[in-house]
Amino acid sequence: MIRHIIFACATAVAMTTGAHAQGIPDGAAHGARVGEHDAGPVGAVVGGVVGGVIGGVNGILGIDDRPRFHSYVADRHYPSYEYSSELRVGAILPGGVTYYEVPPEYSSAREYQYTIVNGHTVLVDRRTHTIVQIVD
């Protein structure tokens, strides 16, 4: 049964068109965390695939929320942290980075914090400091 679910989800990922490449890893990582928490290793696999499908379409912040959130952050004029490694989803930020709370109106991202890295707004997992979405 689980094989059929995984196959169906993988097929859906492959068939999703117009997905943002960044959204699939974001959704997959989030789905895997939630699935593993709720159902162990098998849940992590299924959650990762399903999250990849959903994340591929919208990411953590939906396409409609991104410009408004970016403007919200830009209006605050926070300093940008200079990061010497590749800025990508999954990168773990070092100590010394200042993080900010996501405002309540962005409920899909409330479990994360944000910061500015190399001039880009990024959402970060508050426990691991892992970049989960680049908002630009």
N, C-alpha and C positions, 0 to 999 in steps of 0.2 A: 504494500500500500504506500509506504513512504517513498519507494522508488518512483511510483506514479506521480506523487505530488512534486517531487524534486524535478522529474522530467517535464511536467507541465509548466512549472515555474521557470525552468531553464529555457523552455521553448518560448514562453512569453517574453523573457528577457531578449532572446534573439530576434523576436518579431517586433519589439518596440522600436518605432522609428521616431526620429526627431528628439530622441533623448539626449540630454546633456551628458557628456562623458563624466563629468564630475559628480552628477547626481547618482549614478549607479553605484560607485564605491561608497558614497555617503549613505545611501539607503541600505546597501548590503551590510555595511559595518553596524549601523543602528539595528537593523533587523536581526543580525547575528547576536548582538548583545542581549536584546530583549528575548529572543528565542532561547538562548542558552540559559538565561535567568529563569524562564518559565518552564522549559522542557529539557534542559540538559543539552548534550552534544547534538542529538538529532534535531532538537529545536533550533540550535544555532545554525545548522545547515539549511533547514527550511526557512527560518527567519531571514537568513542572509540572502537567499534567492528571492523570496517575496519582497524583502526590503529593497533589493536591487531593482526589481520591476517598478515598485512605487517610487523609489528614489530617482530612477532614470527619468521619470516624467517630471517630478517636482523638486526633488532634493529636500533638505530640511526646511529651508525657506522656499516657498513656492515662487514661481517665475514672477507672479504679480507683486509679491512682497519685496523682492530684491531691490528694485530701484528706490522704493520708499525707505527701506532699512538702510541702504547705502547713504541716502540723503540725511537720515537721522544721525548716522555716525559722523558724516562729514561736517554737520552743523556743530558738533562738539569739539572739533579741532584737537583731538587727542594726538599725542606724538606717535610716530611709527617706530616700531622696533626693527632694527636692522638684523636680518637673519641671513647668515652666510651660506646655508645649505639651500637645496632646491625647495621652493615653496610649493607644497603639494598636499592634497588630502592624504592623511595618514602620517604626516610628519609630526614628530613630538617636539614641542617648543621647549627650550631650556629655561632654567630659573631666571628671574630678573624681568620677565615679561609681565606687564600690567594687564589684568583682565577686567572687563566691565560686564555688568548684568544686562541681559537682553530685556527690553521693555515688555510689559505684559501684553501689549497688543499683538505681539508676535508669538502666539501661544505654541506654535509648532516648534519653536526654538528655545523655549523657556528653560529646558534642562541644560542648555549650553551657556557659555559665556562667549564674549567676542573680544577681539583685540585688532590692532592694525599692525601688519607685518609687511615690510618693504612697500608700504603705500597701499596695501590691499587689506580690505576688511575680511576677517576670517572668523568662523564659528569654531569653538574649541570645546572639547569634552572637559568639564570642570574637574574631574578626578585625575585624568591622565595627561592633560594638556596636549592632547592629540588634535590636530586640525581635522574637522569633520566636514567643513564646507568653506570654499572660497566664494565670497558673496558677490564680487564684482560682476 
